Amino acid sequence: MGKVVERFAKYMEIKDLNPNKVTNEANLSVGVIGKAMKNSSDFSIETVEKILSTYTDLDANWLLTGNGEMIKSQSDITLGENSNLQKGNNNVHCDLKIVKEIIDGLTDKYTQQLRVKDSQIEKLLNILDKK
């Protein structure tokens, strides 16, 4: 499970959620969940924010990286409600700074991996050209 959408699908399965229910509860655009799952593409940062704001038991680190536990412990949920979440107009907004830091770290990691792969491909192409 390398993608956010794949991990969220696992969460949906465990919580007995379907794309329509998530769309309504998280106030997402119609089709965002289904299209991402069908195309095996990832969610936008705005979608991730809405999902994490709606499903406060879902661990952001696990959703974004696959590290840690899927479900927060009860003490983490309570702490999160007091420190990382702001309530207003019956909406809950996730602290995007944490999400952004995780995404930036992943972007750097995958950019470096792509550079290595590009270098390997270039070497293989040079070998093929010599034959």
C-alpha positions in Angstrom: 0.0 0.0 0.0 2.1 2.9 -1.3 -0.5 5.5 -1.9 -2.7 7.6 0.3 -5.8 6.4 -1.6 -4.9 2.8 -1.0 -4.4 3.4 2.7 -7.7 5.3 3.0 -9.5 2.5 1.2 -8.3 0.1 3.9 -9.6 2.6 6.6 -12.9 2.8 4.7 -13.1 -1.0 4.7 -12.4 -1.3 8.4 -14.9 1.5 9.3 -17.5 0.1 6.9 -17.5 3.3 4.8 -18.3 3.7 1.2 -17.3 6.5 -1.2 -20.7 8.2 -1.1 -20.8 8.3 2.7 -17.3 9.7 2.8 -18.1 12.3 0.1 -21.1 13.5 2.2 -19.5 13.4 5.6 -16.2 15.1 4.5 -18.0 17.5 2.1 -15.9 16.3 -0.9 -16.7 16.9 -4.5 -18.8 14.1 -6.0 -16.6 11.4 -7.5 -13.3 12.3 -5.9 -13.0 9.1 -3.9 -14.2 6.8 -6.7 -12.1 8.4 -9.4 -9.0 8.2 -7.3 -9.6 4.6 -6.5 -10.4 3.7 -10.1 -7.4 5.5 -11.5 -5.1 4.6 -8.7 -4.2 8.2 -8.2 -3.7 10.1 -5.0 -5.9 12.8 -3.3 -5.2 16.5 -3.4 -4.0 18.2 -0.2 -7.5 19.7 0.2 -9.1 16.3 0.1 -6.6 14.9 2.6 -7.3 17.8 4.9 -11.1 17.3 4.7 -10.7 13.5 5.3 -8.5 14.1 8.4 -10.8 16.8 9.7 -13.8 14.5 9.4 -12.3 11.2 10.6 -10.4 12.4 13.6 -9.5 8.8 14.7 -7.5 8.4 11.4 -3.8 9.0 12.0 -2.4 11.6 9.6 1.1 10.1 9.6 -0.2 6.6 8.8 -2.5 8.0 6.0 0.3 10.0 4.4 3.3 7.7 4.9 2.1 4.3 5.9 4.1 4.5 9.1 2.6 4.0 12.6 -0.9 2.9 13.4 -4.0 3.5 11.3 -6.2 4.5 14.2 -5.1 7.0 16.8 -5.2 5.9 20.5 -7.9 7.5 22.5 -5.4 9.8 24.2 -4.1 11.0 20.8 -7.6 11.8 19.7 -8.3 13.8 22.9 -4.9 15.6 22.6 -5.5 16.3 18.9 -8.9 17.8 19.7 -7.3 20.2 22.2 -4.1 21.1 20.4 -4.1 20.5 16.7 -7.7 21.1 15.8 -9.7 24.3 15.8 -13.5 24.2 16.0 -15.5 26.9 14.5 -18.9 27.0 12.7 -19.3 23.3 13.4 -16.3 22.6 11.1 -13.0 21.0 12.2 -9.8 22.2 10.5 -6.7 20.0 10.7 -3.4 21.6 11.4 -2.0 21.7 7.8 1.5 22.5 9.0 2.0 18.9 10.1 0.5 17.5 6.9 2.7 19.9 4.8 5.8 18.8 6.6 5.1 15.2 5.9 4.3 15.8 2.3 7.4 17.9 1.8 9.5 15.1 3.3 8.0 12.5 1.1 8.4 14.8 -2.0 12.1 15.1 -1.2 12.5 11.4 -0.7 10.8 10.5 -3.9 12.5 13.1 -5.9 15.9 11.7 -4.9 14.7 8.2 -5.7 13.6 9.4 -9.2 17.0 10.9 -9.8 18.7 7.6 -9.0 16.3 5.8 -11.3 16.9 8.3 -14.1 20.6 7.8 -13.7 20.2 4.0 -13.9 18.0 4.3 -17.0 20.6 6.6 -18.6 23.4 4.0 -17.9 21.2 1.2 -19.4 20.5 3.3 -22.5 24.2 4.0 -23.0 24.9 0.2 -22.7 22.2 -0.5 -25.3 23.6 2.2 -27.7 27.0 0.6 -27.6 25.6 -2.8 -28.8 
